[in-house]
Structure formats: C-alpha cells, structure tokens
Amino acid sequence: MIGVVIEALSAGAAAGVHGTATQEVHDAYAGLRADLRHQFGQRLADEWTAIAQAHAADQEAGRQRLATELAATDEDPDDDLVASAHAVLEAISTAGDGPFLPPSGIDDDPGTFATRNNVAFRRGETGDAAGAAEQFAELLADHLHVLGPDHPDTLLTRNNLAYWRGNAGDATGAAEQFAELLTDQLRVLGADHPDTLRTRNNLASWRSEAGDAAGAAEQFARLLADQLRVLGPDHVDTLTTRNNLAACRGETGDAAGAAEQYAQLLADQLRILGPDHPDTLRTRGNLAAQRKEFGDAAGAAEEYARLLADRLRVLGPDHPDTLATRHNLAACRGSADELARVLADQLRVLGPDHPDTLRTRGNLAHWRGRSGDSAAAADELARLVTDRSRVLGPDHPDTLATRGDLAAWRHDAGDFAGAVHDGTRLLTDLLRVLGPDHPHTLRTLGNLATWRGEGGDAAGAVARFARLLADRQRVLGPDHPDTLATRNDLAYWRGRAGDAAGAANELAQLLRLLGPDHPDALRTRNNLGYWLAAAGDTAGAAEQFERLLTDQLRVLGPDHDEIPITRQTIAHLRSLA
C-alpha cells in the first residue's frame, strides 16, 4: 500500500521543484512518513527516488489516483494519513518550476533502510525477482556509503541481493556473490557465526542450482557437521541443511536415499517444530516428490493428498503453498483438468506473471501433450516462451527450459525440422548462458542426438550419444539415472546403426551398473536378449530370456502381459537353435 501512496505522489509531482525540495515539501513529506510509521510500522516504499524520477500529469490527477488506490487497498488508512499525503501534493505543486529532486540526505537516512529492505523483499515474493535484485543493489550502495562494508546490515543486504539475483535466473552469479560474502563474513564475524553458517548454506544451494549437485552435497555435508557442533541437532538452521542435503542427494540420482533422509528429517521436525510448522509441511512435500521420482507415483499422490488437507486447514485455500500442493497433486495424477482448475485459481490469486502460475501453464501443456494433443501442447508452450521471456528474460533458466519443452513437443507433433532447428538454437544459448555441463545443456544434447537418429543418421546419433555419455559420466558419475539412460540410448542406436554386438555389450555394462533389483533391470535384460539374437548368438539370447522369464514370474506375476511375450520369444529362439 505504501508503494501505491508514493506512486500517487509521484503522479502528482508534475514538473515540481527546481533543485532540491523546499522546506515546505520536506516538512510535508516528513509528516507523511511519521503517519505511515505510526499506522503501518516501518512500511515505507521507494520514497524520494520515485518522486524524483516522476513525470506525470498534474496535482489533481495525483489526488485522484491516490484517492482511488487508498480506497481499494486492503489497509484502512486513517484521515491523518490521507491528509498528510495530500499535504505533500500541495507542497510539491506550489513550490515552483523545474525538475523535482529529493532533499539531500533522504536516501541516506538509515531509518528508511529496514523498510526499503522489506519492500524489496516483498517485490520479489510477488514474482518480480529481477526488480527485487535491482532494489537491493540500490540499497547496498547506500549501505556501503552510510554504514560501511563491514556493518551487519550491509552484509545482510549483500545476502539478499545474491538471493534475488539467483531467483532472477543467474544461479552462477548468485553463487559467486555468496562466495565473496562468505570471505568477508569469515573475516568480520568468524567461522561459527550463524550468519556465516547461513551463507555457506546459501552458497551450496546456488551451487546446486547452477548444476553442480554433487559439489553442493559435499558442501552441505561439511556445513552440517559444523552446525551440529555449533548450533546443535535441533536448531532450525541445522534442520534446514539436512533438508538441502537430502535435496542434493535426490538431484544426484539417489531418489531412494533422498526419500530416506527426508523421512528421518520429518520425524525430527514433527518432534521439534510440530506438525503444522511450514518447514514440516514443506518436508512432507519434498518426501512426496522423491517418492514420485523413485517411481511410486501412486504413493506420492497419496502423500500430496494428505498434505493438501493439512495445508487447507493451516494456510487456507488461497495460500501459495496450498496452490502449489494442488499443482503437485494434479501433476502427480497426470490430470490436465485438475491443473486447469489450479491455473484458474492461481490467475485469480497470484496473477498471470507469477512464477507459480507460469509453472502450472508449463505442466498443463505437458499433460495435454501426454493425453495425445501434441500440437496443443506445442502451441501453449510457444505462448509460454513469449510470456517467460517478457517476465523473466530470454536467458532465465525457466525460459530456456520451456524452449526445450517446446522443441520436444514440436517433434512429437510431427514437426521434425522445426524441432531440430529450435533445439540447435537453444543449445547455442544454453552453452552461452549455463555452460556445457549444466543439466539443461546435457538434456538438449540428448534430444538432438535422438532426433538425428530418427532423421536417418543412426551413426551420427551413436557419435553424439558416445560424447554425451562421457560428459555425463564426468559431470554426474556413472550411476546417475541420466548417465544410465544415456548408456541405454547409446546401446539402442549402436544396434540401429548395425552394431548389434556393440549394443549387447553396452547393455551388459548397463546391467552391472543397475544391479538385479533396479526397476529398469528387467527391461534392460529383455533388450540385451534382443541384441544378442540380432548379433547371431541365438543360444545366448535364449538363455538370457529364460533367466528373464524366471524373474518376471517372481516380480511381475504369472498374469502380467510380458509373460506370454517372453515365452513366445524363447520358443522362437529354441526353434532356430
């Protein structure tokens, strides 16, 4: 509401005062600030800078805007506040001609710093991360000038600037700023200060966001050891680091291990924080997400449904976390209709440009495509790319990811040339913005390799998948799900390129990495048998399928659809022996 007041004052400033403000303007504005503080605490907004930059209408237009916005606000400003705001308009409008400039010293008033911090943070929370980062950069300049580089508030503002820079899409830049901040906090505050420890957490978090989940996990593990020593096991910051460590474990491909860590954390949060604490509820959502990643979509949906009931009770139906849980539940169920209902409520509550609203549009397009309407999915994603480019910028990771989704759905809709064209352009931007080792970059390389093979160049697909496998082994490790999937793709295209023995060899290596109990082991063994047969090893293929049948009966049951197929394959191979 305070920002609205200032915007209205700006609109009424017109061509105002030449040079600095007169004493009448200064006194009138001081009266407004006093009333704002009295009624709303420290909730001031962009204060003099907005007025200084204003160019608009006349005093009457400013009065009308102010009256309209004050009437529409959720707050209930008293008569003194309205009178004070109008007094500023009177003083500005009668002070003379020329451009209006703020009184000297107002921007440097430490009394406004806390409020400017809060206003910037609220701007970010409403979805404008770039705007929040810009305001924190301006605030930091004033902190450095007035308070000095080592003041706790200056250090805190650097933290907030880095945080919102990351949320605006520059994860690498955020990690760099947190690393610089950590160096200064170690010097000024010491290694065991809570703010220093918190910065180590933020640095690891943004390192993970920048694509280095394994490195971030190592940092979180070291941080957790120090927090246990300094803060104790039940401190909120210690619990937060455990959450982040579990998240990194999931990002490195260990969904089962991440789920186990989340379950242990949840037990402690229930004991320490209680069942309705936001962190407890958030961990339940993370646990459900990891169960989905591990392949238990039904179990994840049940978890989300129970969480939704509690968030409705604790937070209400329009809270962003409640809406996010509805979104996750609908996505887990694969229900485009449910997602459409969530989107309608997010548009009403959060607005069309909020990150959560944009995210739901992306998932709604995905599930419409999965339901068979690839063209509709591509059309919606094309519109979403336009909106994300406008709201977040063309180089934001979410914008780039949406372009990748658009290329994939164009491919599924039959526009192969368009998909390859879009994917190639996207790869150029990903290499420039995120670098060659980022998950988005590697995923796009995989898509382009697949589309090359589908376009008739199986040998070219083999070459690309071989390079991608080497990169994923280096970046993610040999056991990461994405690395394993790439090895499977390489085996397939080796076979399609005429190297059946090479395909069988790749799959044999893949099986050793998966282990006998991995969900993909049965399918991989089936593929191995197929390529052994294609390579001319009929007896070896028959033995492979016979061992597979034994385990299929044990794991899937005798009535599963795969059982008769495997039996027929064995009979056919035996007839050839």
C-alpha positions as CSV (number, residue, x, y, z in Angstrom):
1,M,0.0,0.0,0.0
2,I,2.9,2.4,0.8
3,G,4.3,1.9,-2.7
4,V,0.9,2.9,-4.1
5,V,0.9,6.1,-2.0
6,I,4.3,7.1,-3.3
7,E,3.3,6.3,-6.9
8,A,0.3,8.5,-6.5
9,L,2.5,11.3,-5.0
10,S,4.8,10.8,-8.0
11,A,2.0,11.2,-10.4
12,G,1.0,14.5,-8.8
13,A,4.5,15.9,-8.6
14,A,4.3,17.1,-12.2
15,A,7.2,19.4,-13.0
16,G,7.6,20.3,-9.4
17,V,10.6,22.0,-7.8
18,H,13.8,23.1,-9.4
19,G,16.8,21.7,-7.5
20,T,16.2,20.3,-4.0
21,A,12.9,20.4,-2.4
22,T,11.7,23.4,-0.4
23,Q,11.4,23.2,3.4
24,E,7.6,23.0,2.9
25,V,7.9,19.9,0.8
26,H,10.4,18.4,3.2
27,D,8.2,19.1,6.2
28,A,5.1,17.8,4.4
29,Y,6.8,14.6,3.5
30,A,8.2,14.2,7.0
31,G,4.6,14.4,8.3
32,L,3.6,11.7,5.8
33,R,6.5,9.5,6.9
34,A,5.5,9.9,10.5
35,D,1.9,9.0,9.9
36,L,3.0,5.9,7.8
37,R,5.2,4.8,10.7
38,H,2.5,5.3,13.2
39,Q,-0.1,3.4,11.3
40,F,1.9,0.7,9.5
41,G,5.2,0.5,11.4
42,Q,8.2,0.8,9.1
43,R,6.4,0.2,5.9
44,L,7.7,2.9,3.6
45,A,8.5,2.3,-0.1
46,D,10.7,3.8,-2.7
47,E,10.3,7.2,-1.1
48,W,12.1,10.1,-2.8
49,T,13.6,8.3,-5.7
50,A,10.2,7.5,-7.1
51,I,9.2,11.2,-6.9
52,A,12.5,12.4,-8.3
53,Q,12.0,10.2,-11.4
54,A,8.4,11.1,-11.8
55,H,6.9,12.7,-14.8
56,A,3.2,13.0,-15.0
57,A,0.1,14.8,-15.0
58,D,-0.9,17.4,-12.5
59,Q,-1.8,17.7,-8.9
60,E,-5.4,16.8,-9.4
61,A,-4.5,13.6,-11.3
62,G,-2.3,12.6,-8.4
63,R,-5.1,13.3,-5.9
64,Q,-7.5,11.1,-7.9
65,R,-5.0,8.3,-8.3
66,L,-4.2,8.5,-4.6
67,A,-7.8,8.5,-3.6
68,T,-8.7,5.6,-5.8
69,E,-5.8,3.4,-4.6
70,L,-6.3,4.3,-1.0
71,A,-9.9,3.3,-1.3
72,A,-9.1,0.0,-2.9
73,T,-6.3,-1.0,-0.6
74,D,-6.8,-3.8,2.0
75,E,-5.5,-1.5,4.7
76,D,-7.7,1.1,6.3
77,P,-5.7,4.4,6.3
78,D,-6.9,7.0,8.8
79,D,-7.8,10.6,7.9
80,D,-4.4,11.9,9.2
81,L,-2.6,9.7,6.7
82,V,-4.7,10.8,3.7
83,A,-4.3,14.4,4.8
84,S,-0.5,14.0,5.1
85,A,-0.3,12.5,1.6
86,H,-2.3,15.4,0.2
87,A,-0.1,17.9,2.0
88,V,2.8,16.6,0.1
89,L,1.0,17.1,-3.2
90,E,0.1,20.7,-2.1
91,A,3.7,21.4,-1.2
92,I,5.2,20.0,-4.4
93,S,2.7,21.7,-6.7
94,T,3.2,25.1,-5.2
95,A,7.0,25.0,-4.8
96,G,8.0,26.2,-8.2
97,D,9.0,25.1,-11.7
98,G,11.7,22.7,-12.9
99,P,12.6,19.1,-12.2
100,F,11.9,17.9,-8.8
101,L,14.8,16.4,-6.8
102,P,14.7,14.8,-3.4
103,P,16.0,16.7,-0.4
104,S,19.7,15.8,0.2
105,G,20.2,13.1,2.8
106,I,16.8,11.4,2.5
107,D,18.2,8.3,0.5
108,D,21.0,8.1,3.1
109,D,18.6,8.1,6.1
110,P,19.3,4.8,8.0
111,G,15.8,5.0,9.3
112,T,14.5,4.0,5.9
113,F,16.9,1.1,5.3
114,A,14.9,-1.6,7.0
115,T,11.7,-0.6,5.2
116,R,13.4,-0.4,1.8
117,N,14.7,-3.9,2.5
118,N,11.2,-5.2,3.3
119,V,9.7,-3.5,0.3
120,A,12.4,-5.1,-2.0
121,F,11.8,-8.5,-0.4
122,R,8.0,-8.2,-0.9
123,R,8.6,-7.2,-4.6
124,G,10.5,-10.5,-5.1
125,E,7.9,-12.5,-3.3
126,T,5.2,-11.2,-5.6
127,G,7.2,-12.7,-8.5
128,D,9.4,-9.8,-9.6
129,A,12.8,-11.3,-8.7
130,A,14.7,-9.0,-11.1
131,G,13.1,-5.9,-9.7
132,A,13.9,-7.1,-6.1
133,A,17.6,-7.6,-7.1
134,E,17.7,-4.1,-8.6
135,Q,16.3,-2.5,-5.4
136,F,18.7,-4.4,-3.2
137,A,21.6,-3.3,-5.5
138,E,20.5,0.3,-4.9
139,L,20.1,-0.3,-1.2
140,L,23.5,-1.9,-1.0
141,A,25.1,1.2,-2.5
142,D,23.5,3.4,0.2
143,H,24.5,0.9,3.0
144,L,28.1,1.0,1.8
145,H,28.1,4.8,1.7
146,V,26.4,5.3,5.1
147,L,27.3,2.2,7.2
148,G,30.4,0.9,5.6
149,P,31.3,-2.5,4.1
150,D,31.6,-4.5,7.4
151,H,28.3,-3.4,9.0
152,P,26.0,-6.3,9.7
153,D,23.2,-4.7,7.7
154,T,25.5,-4.2,4.7
155,L,26.4,-7.9,4.8
156,L,22.8,-8.8,5.1
157,T,21.9,-6.7,2.1
158,R,24.6,-8.4,0.1
159,N,23.0,-11.7,1.1
160,N,19.6,-10.6,-0.1
161,L,21.0,-9.2,-3.3
162,A,22.7,-12.5,-4.1
163,Y,19.5,-14.5,-3.2
164,W,17.3,-12.5,-5.6
165,R,19.9,-12.5,-8.3
166,G,19.7,-16.2,-8.2
167,N,15.9,-16.2,-8.3
168,A,16.1,-13.9,-11.3
169,G,17.9,-16.7,-13.1
170,D,21.6,-16.1,-12.5
171,A,22.4,-19.0,-10.3
172,T,26.1,-18.8,-11.1
173,G,26.3,-15.1,-10.3
174,A,24.4,-15.8,-7.1
175,A,26.9,-18.4,-6.1
176,E,29.8,-16.1,-6.9
177,Q,28.3,-13.3,-4.7
178,F,27.7,-15.7,-1.8
179,A,31.3,-16.9,-2.1
180,E,32.6,-13.3,-1.9
181,L,30.2,-12.6,1.0
182,L,31.4,-15.7,2.9
183,T,35.0,-14.5,2.6
184,D,34.1,-11.2,4.3
185,Q,31.9,-12.8,6.9
186,L,34.7,-15.2,7.9
187,R,36.9,-12.1,8.4
188,V,34.3,-9.9,10.2
189,L,32.0,-12.4,12.0
190,G,34.1,-15.5,12.3
191,A,33.6,-19.1,11.1
192,D,31.0,-20.1,13.7
193,H,28.7,-17.0,13.5
194,P,25.1,-18.0,12.5
195,D,25.2,-15.6,9.5
196,T,28.4,-17.2,8.3
197,L,27.0,-20.6,8.5
198,R,23.8,-19.5,6.8
199,T,25.8,-18.0,3.9
200,R,27.6,-21.4,3.5
201,N,24.1,-22.9,3.2
202,N,23.1,-20.4,0.5
203,L,26.4,-20.8,-1.4
204,A,25.8,-24.6,-1.6
205,S,22.2,-24.1,-2.6
206,W,23.0,-21.9,-5.5
207,R,25.9,-24.1,-6.5
208,S,23.4,-26.9,-6.8
209,E,21.1,-24.7,-8.8
210,A,24.0,-23.9,-11.2
211,G,24.2,-27.6,-12.0
212,D,26.8,-28.9,-9.5
213,A,24.6,-31.0,-7.2
214,A,27.5,-33.3,-6.2
215,G,29.7,-30.5,-5.2
216,A,26.9,-28.8,-3.3
217,A,26.2,-32.1,-1.5
218,E,29.8,-32.1,-0.2
219,Q,29.5,-28.5,1.0
220,F,26.2,-29.3,2.8
221,A,27.7,-32.3,4.5
222,R,30.6,-30.2,5.8
223,L,28.3,-27.5,6.9
224,L,26.0,-29.9,8.7
225,A,28.9,-31.2,10.7
226,D,29.7,-27.6,11.8
227,Q,26.1,-26.8,12.6
228,L,25.7,-29.9,14.7
229,R,28.8,-28.8,16.7
230,V,27.9,-25.1,17.0
231,L,24.1,-25.0,16.9
232,G,23.1,-28.5,17.9
233,P,20.9,-31.1,16.2
234,D,17.5,-29.4,16.9
235,H,18.3,-25.9,15.6
236,V,16.2,-24.7,12.7
237,D,19.2,-24.0,10.6
238,T,20.6,-27.5,11.2
239,L,17.3,-28.9,10.1
240,T,17.3,-26.7,7.0
241,T,20.7,-28.0,6.0
242,R,19.5,-31.6,6.4
243,N,16.7,-30.8,4.0
244,N,19.0,-29.3,1.5
245,L,21.4,-32.2,1.7
246,A,18.6,-34.6,1.0
247,A,17.5,-32.5,-2.0
248,C,21.1,-32.7,-3.4
249,R,21.1,-36.4,-2.9
250,G,18.0,-36.6,-5.0
251,E,19.4,-34.4,-7.7
252,T,22.5,-36.7,-7.9
253,G,20.1,-39.5,-8.8
254,D,19.6,-41.2,-5.4
255,A,15.9,-40.8,-5.0
256,A,15.6,-43.6,-2.6
257,G,18.4,-42.2,-0.4
258,A,16.8,-38.8,-0.5
259,A,13.4,-40.1,0.5
260,E,15.0,-41.9,3.4
261,Q,16.7,-38.7,4.6
262,Y,13.5,-36.7,4.2
263,A,11.7,-39.3,6.3
264,Q,14.2,-39.1,9.1
265,L,14.1,-35.2,8.9
266,L,10.3,-35.3,9.1
267,A,10.3,-37.3,12.3
268,D,12.6,-34.8,13.9
269,Q,10.6,-31.8,12.6
270,L,7.4,-33.3,14.0
271,R,9.1,-33.6,17.4
272,I,10.8,-30.2,17.4
273,L,8.5,-27.9,15.3
274,G,5.2,-29.6,15.3
275,P,3.0,-30.9,12.5
276,D,1.7,-27.5,11.3
277,H,5.1,-25.7,11.0
278,P,5.8,-24.5,7.5
279,D,9.1,-26.4,7.4
280,T,7.4,-29.6,8.5
281,L,4.8,-29.3,5.8
282,R,7.5,-28.4,3.2
283,T,9.4,-31.6,4.1
284,R,6.3,-33.7,3.6
285,G,6.0,-32.2,0.1
286,N,9.7,-32.9,-0.6
287,L,9.2,-36.5,0.6
288,A,6.3,-37.0,-1.8
289,A,8.3,-35.6,-4.7
290,Q,11.1,-38.0,-4.1
291,R,8.7,-40.9,-4.0
292,K,7.4,-39.8,-7.3
293,E,11.0,-39.7,-8.7
294,F,11.6,-43.2,-7.4
295,G,8.7,-44.4,-9.5
296,D,6.0,-44.6,-6.8
297,A,3.5,-42.1,-8.3
298,A,0.5,-43.6,-6.5
299,G,2.2,-43.3,-3.1
300,A,3.3,-39.8,-3.9
301,A,-0.2,-38.8,-4.8
302,E,-1.5,-40.2,-1.5
303,E,1.2,-38.1,0.3
304,Y,0.2,-35.0,-1.6
305,A,-3.5,-35.5,-0.9
306,R,-2.9,-35.7,2.8
307,L,-0.6,-32.7,2.7
308,L,-3.2,-30.7,0.8
309,A,-5.8,-31.4,3.5
310,D,-3.4,-30.1,6.2
311,R,-2.4,-27.0,4.2
312,L,-6.0,-26.2,3.5
313,R,-6.6,-26.4,7.3
314,V,-3.5,-24.5,8.3
315,L,-3.0,-22.0,5.5
316,G,-6.3,-21.7,3.7
317,P,-7.2,-22.4,0.1
318,D,-5.6,-19.3,-1.5
319,H,-2.2,-19.6,0.1
320,P,0.6,-20.0,-2.5
321,D,1.8,-23.2,-0.7
322,T,-1.7,-24.7,-0.8
323,L,-2.0,-23.9,-4.5
324,A,1.5,-25.4,-5.1
325,T,0.4,-28.6,-3.4
326,R,-2.7,-28.8,-5.6
327,H,-0.5,-28.3,-8.6
328,N,1.9,-31.1,-7.4
329,L,-1.0,-33.5,-6.7
330,A,-2.6,-32.8,-10.2
331,A,0.8,-33.3,-11.9
332,C,1.4,-36.5,-10.0
333,R,-2.0,-37.8,-11.1
334,G,-1.4,-36.6,-14.7
335,S,-4.7,-34.7,-14.7
336,A,-4.9,-31.9,-17.1
337,D,-8.4,-31.0,-15.8
338,E,-7.1,-30.6,-12.2
339,L,-4.2,-28.5,-13.5
340,A,-6.6,-26.3,-15.4
341,R,-8.6,-25.6,-12.2
342,V,-5.4,-24.9,-10.3
343,L,-4.3,-22.5,-13.0
344,A,-7.6,-20.6,-12.8
345,D,-7.1,-20.1,-9.0
346,Q,-3.5,-19.0,-9.5
347,L,-4.5,-16.5,-12.1
348,R,-7.1,-15.1,-9.6
349,V,-4.8,-15.1,-6.5
350,L,-1.2,-14.7,-7.9
351,G,-1.8,-13.1,-11.2
352,P,-0.7,-14.2,-14.7
353,D,3.0,-13.4,-14.3
354,H,3.8,-15.1,-11.0
355,P,6.4,-17.9,-11.4
356,D,3.9,-20.5,-9.9
357,T,1.3,-19.5,-12.5
358,L,3.8,-19.8,-15.3
359,R,5.0,-23.2,-14.0
360,T,1.4,-24.6,-13.9
361,R,0.9,-23.5,-17.5
362,G,4.0,-25.5,-18.5
363,N,2.8,-28.6,-16.7
364,L,-0.7,-28.2,-18.1
365,A,0.8,-28.1,-21.6
366,H,2.8,-31.2,-20.8
367,W,-0.2,-33.3,-19.7
368,R,-2.3,-32.1,-22.6
369,G,0.5,-33.4,-24.8
370,R,0.7,-36.7,-22.9
371,S,-3.1,-37.1,-23.4
372,G,-2.5,-37.1,-27.2
373,D,-2.7,-33.5,-28.2
374,S,0.9,-32.7,-29.0
375,A,0.0,-29.8,-31.3
376,A,-2.0,-28.1,-28.5
377,A,1.0,-28.6,-26.1
378,A,3.3,-27.0,-28.6
379,D,1.0,-24.1,-29.1
380,E,0.7,-23.4,-25.4
381,L,4.4,-23.7,-24.8
382,A,5.1,-21.2,-27.6
383,R,2.9,-18.7,-25.8
384,L,4.6,-19.6,-22.5
385,V,8.0,-18.9,-24.0
386,T,6.8,-15.5,-25.1
387,D,5.5,-14.7,-21.6
388,R,8.5,-16.1,-19.7
389,S,10.8,-14.1,-22.0
390,R,8.9,-11.0,-21.1
391,V,8.6,-11.6,-17.4
392,L,11.9,-13.4,-16.6
393,G,14.1,-12.5,-19.6
394,P,15.2,-14.7,-22.5
395,D,18.2,-16.1,-20.7
396,H,16.4,-17.2,-17.5
397,P,16.7,-21.0,-16.9
398,D,13.0,-21.4,-16.8
399,T,12.7,-19.6,-20.2
400,L,15.4,-21.8,-21.7
401,A,13.8,-25.0,-20.2
402,T,10.4,-24.0,-21.8
403,R,12.1,-23.6,-25.1
404,G,13.4,-27.2,-24.7
405,D,10.0,-28.4,-23.9
406,L,8.6,-26.6,-26.9
407,A,11.1,-28.2,-29.3
408,A,10.3,-31.7,-27.8
409,W,6.5,-31.3,-28.3
410,R,7.0,-29.9,-31.8
411,H,8.9,-33.1,-32.5
412,D,6.1,-35.2,-31.1
413,A,3.6,-33.3,-33.2
414,G,5.5,-34.3,-36.3
415,D,7.4,-31.1,-36.9
416,F,10.9,-32.7,-37.0
417,A,12.6,-30.0,-38.9
418,G,11.2,-27.3,-36.6
419,A,12.2,-29.3,-33.5
420,V,15.8,-29.7,-34.7
421,H,16.0,-26.0,-35.7
422,D,14.7,-24.9,-32.3
423,G,16.9,-27.4,-30.4
424,T,20.0,-26.3,-32.2
425,R,19.4,-22.6,-31.5
426,L,18.6,-23.5,-27.9
427,L,21.8,-25.4,-27.5
428,T,23.8,-22.3,-28.6
429,D,22.1,-20.2,-25.9
430,L,22.5,-22.9,-23.2
431,L,26.2,-23.2,-23.9
432,R,26.5,-19.4,-23.6
433,V,24.3,-18.9,-20.5
434,L,24.6,-22.1,-18.5
435,G,27.7,-23.8,-19.9
436,P,28.4,-27.2,-21.3
437,D,28.0,-29.2,-18.1
438,H,24.6,-27.9,-16.9
439,P,21.8,-30.5,-16.8
440,H,19.7,-28.4,-19.3
441,T,22.6,-28.4,-21.8
442,L,23.2,-32.1,-21.5
443,R,19.5,-32.8,-21.9
444,T,19.3,-30.8,-25.0
445,L,22.3,-32.6,-26.4
446,G,20.5,-35.9,-25.8
447,N,17.3,-34.7,-27.6
448,L,19.3,-33.6,-30.6
449,A,21.2,-36.9,-30.8
450,T,17.8,-38.8,-30.7
451,W,16.3,-36.6,-33.4
452,R,19.4,-37.0,-35.6
453,G,19.0,-40.8,-35.3
454,E,15.3,-40.6,-36.1
455,G,16.1,-38.5,-39.1
456,G,18.0,-41.4,-40.5
457,D,21.5,-40.8,-39.3
458,A,22.0,-43.6,-36.8
459,A,25.8,-43.4,-37.0
460,G,25.6,-39.7,-36.1
461,A,23.4,-40.5,-33.2
462,V,25.9,-43.0,-31.9
463,A,28.7,-40.5,-32.1
464,R,26.7,-37.9,-30.2
465,F,25.5,-40.3,-27.5
466,A,29.0,-41.5,-27.0
467,R,30.2,-38.0,-26.4
468,L,27.2,-37.3,-24.2
469,L,27.9,-40.4,-22.1
470,A,31.5,-39.4,-21.5
471,D,30.3,-35.9,-20.4
472,R,27.6,-37.3,-18.1
473,Q,30.0,-39.8,-16.5
474,R,32.4,-36.9,-15.8
475,V,29.7,-34.5,-14.5
476,L,27.2,-36.8,-12.9
477,G,29.0,-40.0,-12.3
478,P,28.4,-43.5,-13.7
479,D,25.4,-44.3,-11.6
480,H,23.3,-41.2,-12.1
481,P,19.9,-42.0,-13.7
482,D,20.7,-39.6,-16.6
483,T,24.0,-41.4,-17.2
484,L,22.3,-44.8,-17.2
485,A,19.6,-43.6,-19.6
486,T,22.3,-42.2,-21.9
487,R,24.1,-45.6,-21.9
488,N,20.8,-47.3,-22.8
489,D,20.3,-44.8,-25.7
490,L,23.8,-45.4,-26.9
491,A,23.1,-49.2,-27.0
492,Y,19.9,-48.7,-28.9
493,W,21.5,-46.5,-31.6
494,R,24.5,-48.8,-31.9
495,G,22.1,-51.6,-32.7
496,R,20.2,-49.4,-35.2
497,A,23.5,-48.5,-36.8
498,G,24.2,-52.2,-37.5
499,D,26.4,-52.9,-34.5
500,A,24.3,-55.5,-32.6
501,A,27.2,-56.9,-30.7
502,G,28.2,-53.4,-29.6
503,A,24.6,-52.8,-28.4
504,A,24.7,-56.0,-26.4
505,N,28.0,-55.0,-24.8
506,E,26.7,-51.6,-23.8
507,L,23.6,-53.2,-22.2
508,A,25.7,-55.8,-20.4
509,Q,27.6,-52.9,-18.8
510,L,24.4,-51.1,-18.0
511,L,23.0,-54.2,-16.2
512,R,26.1,-54.4,-14.0
513,L,25.6,-50.7,-13.0
514,L,21.8,-51.1,-12.4
515,G,22.0,-54.2,-10.2
516,P,19.4,-57.0,-10.2
517,D,16.8,-55.1,-8.2
518,H,16.6,-51.9,-10.2
519,P,13.2,-51.1,-11.7
520,D,14.8,-50.9,-15.2
521,A,16.7,-54.2,-14.9
522,L,14.0,-56.4,-16.4
523,R,13.5,-54.2,-19.4
524,T,17.3,-53.9,-19.9
525,R,17.6,-57.7,-19.8
526,N,14.9,-58.0,-22.4
527,N,16.8,-55.6,-24.7
528,L,20.0,-57.4,-24.1
529,G,18.4,-60.7,-25.2
530,Y,17.1,-59.0,-28.4
531,W,20.5,-57.6,-29.4
532,L,22.3,-60.9,-28.6
533,A,19.9,-62.6,-31.0
534,A,20.4,-59.8,-33.6
535,A,24.2,-60.4,-33.3
536,G,23.7,-64.1,-34.1
537,D,24.1,-65.5,-30.6
538,T,20.8,-67.4,-30.7
539,A,21.7,-69.8,-27.8
540,G,23.0,-67.0,-25.6
541,A,19.8,-65.0,-26.3
542,A,17.6,-68.0,-25.4
543,E,19.4,-68.4,-22.1
544,Q,19.1,-64.7,-21.4
545,F,15.3,-64.8,-22.0
546,E,14.9,-68.0,-19.9
547,R,16.6,-66.3,-16.9
548,L,14.5,-63.2,-17.5
549,L,11.3,-65.3,-17.5
550,T,12.1,-66.7,-14.1
551,D,12.5,-63.3,-12.6
552,Q,9.5,-61.8,-14.4
553,L,7.3,-64.5,-12.9
554,R,8.7,-63.7,-9.5
555,V,8.5,-59.9,-9.8
556,L,5.5,-59.3,-12.1
557,G,3.4,-62.4,-11.5
558,P,2.2,-65.1,-14.0
559,D,-0.7,-62.9,-15.3
560,H,1.5,-60.0,-16.4
561,D,1.3,-59.0,-20.1
562,E,5.1,-59.5,-20.6
563,I,5.0,-63.2,-19.6
564,P,3.5,-64.6,-22.8
565,I,5.7,-62.4,-25.0
566,T,8.8,-63.7,-23.3
567,R,7.6,-67.3,-23.6
568,Q,6.9,-66.9,-27.3
569,T,10.4,-65.3,-27.8
570,I,12.1,-68.3,-26.0
571,A,10.1,-70.8,-28.2
572,H,11.1,-68.9,-31.4
573,L,14.8,-68.8,-30.4
574,R,14.8,-72.5,-29.5
575,S,13.3,-73.3,-32.8
576,L,16.3,-71.6,-34.5
577,A,18.9,-73.5,-32.5
